[in-house]
Amino acid sequence: MKQKYKHSSSSFSISVVEIKNQNLKAKIHKALLETFKGFLPTDCTDVAFSFTFTDHINSFITGRDFVQHKNIKISKNQTHFKDKELNFLIQNNEPFKVLINVHDNETLKSSLRIFHKTFKNNIELQLTTFYYRIFLLFSQLWNLENNCSYLHSSAVEVNGKSIVFTADSGVGKSALLFRLSAEKGFKFIADDLTIISSNTKAFYQGRCLSVKPYHLSFFPFLKTKLKTLMGSVQSLQWSLIKDNRLTFRISPPDIFDEISEQSTIKSIIHLCNHTADRFEIKDISVKEFLDYTIPIFSNELFLAHHKLNTLASLPNSPLMSSVEMLKKTENIYASAFENISLKLVLVPFKSNPNDLFEFLKKEGCLN
């Protein structure tokens, strides 16, 4: 029960072999397959970082003398982080091998996914927390050591080059991807977070796209997709509960005809809402782009950064602070985007994403 997936030019692994409770092991394994279903499996033996799940983490703690802040402890050899959300352990000389404790917190009510807007039970919610607080944090730390970084963006390849769309949450990156998926010639690279390198490459990141009910009014073809992919109970949820926060996670290969594992970046388009009723576009400098995107990226990892800073503040910590992380991120962005087209597009608030597509097409931004 060990899975390996591609990550930029390397790979990572996820394992449940250290879970003793066989019922819990099966549940975690199934939930992990769902969480990472959009990622690309690999047989690569060069595993850059790994995540191993256990239900008995205390048996792996060998040190006695720790510096401590509440339940967070660092010894000469180990770092043990524990709070209400997370319980994980790393060896200080191997910080990219993370051991995560899980527990069976499922109740009858929590097992009924229909009551949760993202259609998840408690076990699956534990892994959602793992993804956003641990996986993204440690994979970004690895990125930075290898001249790469996440960028809060979606990305596609067209005509052999990639176009990256950056924006704050809710502006319309995913909606634009849905529109592009219906066009010939566009290959999926990433949604939400794109892995970019200092030498201006964009790499596939397989996080699923989130379809919400309001997307269906803009893109009727999604209704057909959901009829095929969505289970009967979740279909019932969507028919009974009228809430635009309901979410169905769709794997990139289920919506795009082709994907691109890596591509040289041709241009970046930064999207921002404004109150005017027209679309506007202008060239921006690298400095302006950094001023827009670094705070957005910091907000995306805000809770993970809080945990990172708690660890980084203790003696013997093997991890950098969020300040150092963001500085390295900024340097990679500056190097990657020094000689490419950077544009700011102002988008009317709550406008039709199809209109954004038509505007970008008319301006020659999608070639």
N, C-alpha and C positions, 0 to 999 in steps of 0.2 A: 504494500500500500504506500508506494512512493511515486510521486509524479514529478517530472522535470519539464520545464517550459523555457522557451527562448526569452532572452532579455537583451536587447540591442545585439551586440556581437557575441554574447555569452549566454548563460542560462542560470536558472535557480531551481531548487528542489523543494518539495513539500512532502512531509512524511507523517504518518500516524502510527508508526511502528512502536512508539514508546507509550501508547495508551493501553493500559491493562484491561480495563472494562471493555469487553468485546462488543457489547451493545452500543456503548458510547463511541468506540472506534469506528463502527460501521456508520453511525450517524454523522460523525465529523468527516469521514472520508467522502460520503455522499454530498455533504454540504460544500466541501472544498471543490469537488468536481463541478458543482454548480457555480461557485464563486469564480472559478478560473476557466470556465467553459469557453471563453473567447480567446484565451491565450493559446499560443502555438506549442504543442508537445514536441519534445526533442529527445533524441538518444545521446545527446552530447555528454561526454564524460567530464568536461571542464565546467564544473558547477561553481559559479562565482559566489553565491550566497544561498543559505538554506534555512528552512523553518521546519522544526520538528515539534509535534504536539504530544503532550503527555497529560496524564491525570494524577501524577505523583511527583510534582516538581521538587518537593523538599528533599527527596532522596538523592537528587543531583547536586545539592548544595554541600560543598566539602569544607569551605572555609569556616573559621571561628572568629577571627578578628576583623570586624567590619567598621568602616565609618558609615554613619546612618543618618537619614532624614526621614522620620516617621517609619514607614515600612520599606523604604528604599535603602538598599545596602550595597556597599562596594568594599570588597577585600582586595588584597594584592592580586588575586587570580580570577575573581568572579564578580559579576554585577547582577544583583537581583532586584528587579523592579516589581513592586506590588502596590496596587491601589484598588479602588472599587471596580475599575474597568478591566485592568490588565494584571497579569502575573507572568513575567517572563524572566529568563536567565540567559546570560552570555558568559563565555570565557573571555577574559580581557585580552588574551593573545589571539583570539579568533572571534572578533566582534560581529562577523557576518554569518555566524552560525547561531541561530536564535532558537531557544527552547521555550515553548509557550504552554502554559497550563490551561486546560479546559475542564469543564465539569458539566454534568447532566443536570441542567436547571429547568428541564421541560416539565410543564404541568399540562393537565388536560386542556385548559383554556389556551395556554400559549402555543400548544401544538396545532391549534386551529388557525391556519394562516389567513383565513378570510377576514379576521379581525384586525390585521395589520396592513397598512397602506402599501407596503412593498411586498406583501404576501410572503412573509418570513416567520418561522417559528423561533423560539429562543436559541436553539442551537445555531441556526443560520445567522441570527443577530450577533452572537458571539464572534462569528467569523467575519461579519461586516465590520465589527469593531477592530478585529485583527487586521483586516485589509487597510483600513484608514489610519490606524494608530501605529501599527507595527510594520506591516509589509511596505507601505509607501515610505515610511521613515527610513528603514534600513536599506531599501532599494535605492532611495535617493542618496543616502550616505555612500553607498557603493558607486552610484553614478558619478558623484563628485570626485571620487578617487580615480575615476577612469575617464576624465574629461568629458563627462556627459551630465545632463540634468533633465529633470522633468520641466515641462512648460505647460501652464494651464491653458490648454488649447485643444482643438480638433485639427485633423490634418488629412489631406487626400493627395494622391499622386495623379497627375494628368500629363500626358505627353512626355512621360519619363522624368518629370520633376515634381516636387511636392509644394503644395500651397498650405500654409498653416494659418488657422483662424484663432486668434486669441480674444478673450473677452472675460468679463466677470460672470459669475453664475447667473443664469436666467436671461442673458441677453439674446441667445439664440444659436450657439455653436452646434448643439445637437440637432436642432430643427433644420439648420442649413445642411447638415450631413444627410438627414432624411431626404431632402430635396435632391442632393447630389447623387444619392444612391439610385435615383430613378433615371439618371442621365448616363448615356454610354461614355465609356472612357475614363471614368473616375474610379480609382482604387482606394479602398479604405486603408488608412495608416493608424489613426487613433481618434478617440473621443475623450474629452475631459482632460487627460494628461498625455502629452506626447513626449517621448524620449528624444532629446536633441543632443548633438555632439558639438564640441567646440570647432570642428571642421565642417559645420553646416550640413550635417546629415540628420534626417528624421527617421526614427525607428518605430516599427509596429508596437503598439501597446494594446492588449486584447481586452481591456475592460469593456463589458457589455454596454450598449446604449440603452438609456432609460426612456421607454415610451410611456407617455402620459395621455389621459383621455383627450385633452385639448389638441394634441398632435393629430388626432384622427380627422378633425374638421379641416385641417390644412392639407393632409396627405391621405386621401381615401384609400390608396393602395395598401396602407398599413393595416386597415381593417381586414383585408384578405390575408395578410401575413399572420395577424393575430389569431384568426380563425383556425389556421393550420397549427400554430405553435402553442397557443395558450390552452391550458387544461380546463376542464369543465368547471371545476370549483372556482378558479380565478375568473373565468368568464361570468359565472354567477355573481361574484363579488363586484365586477365592473358594471353589471346590469342593475344591481340592487343599490349600490352606494354611489351617489353622485358627488364625487370629490376629485378634483383635478390633480390631487397629490398621489392618487393611485399610480402604481408603477409596474410596468412589465419590462423585464430585462431581456433584450434581444441581442444575440451574439452577432458580431460583425459579418461573418460569412453567411448568416441567414438573411441579411438585407443587402449586402454588396455582392455583385457578381465576382469581383476580384479584390484581393488585398495586396498590399505592398509591404514587404518585410523591412526595407530601408530605401531611402530616396534622398537625393540632394535637394535641399530647400531652395526654391526659386524666389518665393516672396512670402511675406507675412502681412496679414490683414487684421488689424485690431478693431474689434467691433465695440461700439459704445452707444447706449441709448441717449436720445435727447428729446426735447419737448416739441421741436419743430415737426411739421408734417411732411418733410421731404428728406431724402437721403443726401448726404454730403460726403465727399472724399477728399483727402489731401495727403501729401507726402509728409512723413515725420522722420526725425533723426533717431539714431540709436539711443541717445540719451533720453529723448522723449518716450521712446518705446520702453526703456528700462523703468522710467518713472511710473508708467502705467502698469506694467506687468509684474514687477517685483512685489509690490504690496498685495496684488491679487493672489499671487502664488503663496505668499506668506499666510494670507488668510485661509487658503485651502488646507494648509498643514498646521493651522493654529493650535489645535489641541495636541497634536503630535509634538509640536515645538515646545509646548508647555512641559510635557513629560521629558523631552530631550534636555531642556535647560535644568530641570531638577537633577538629572543624572550628571550633566556636565559640570554642575556647581560643586560636586563632591570630589575630594582628593582621590587620585588614582583612576579617575574616570577615563575609559578608553574612547569616549565619544566627544565630538566637538559640540559647541553651543549652537543655538539657532542663529546667532549673530554671525558666526564664522560660516555656517552653512549658507546663509543668504548672500554673504559676500562672495563666496566661491561660485554660487549660482549666478550672481550678477556678472562675474568675470567670464563665465562660459557663455552667457547670453551675448555679452559685448563682443566676444571673439567670433561667435557663430553668425551674428547678424550684421557684421561690419560692412559687408559689400553686397547686400541683397536689398531688394525693394521692400520698404516698410511703409504701410499706408494706414491711416486712421479713417474708418468709415463710421459716420454718425447715423444711427438707425432710429427712425421714429418709434417712440415707446409703444409697445403692444401692437406693432405693425405685423402684417402678414409675412411670414418667412419666405413665401414664394416671391414677394415683391423684392426682398433683399437679394434673392437669387437673380432675378431679372436685372436689377441695378448693377450687381457685380459683373454679370455677363455683358451688359451694355458698356461698362467701363473697361472691359478687357482684362478683368482680374482673374478670370477662370480659365485662361488659355494655358 
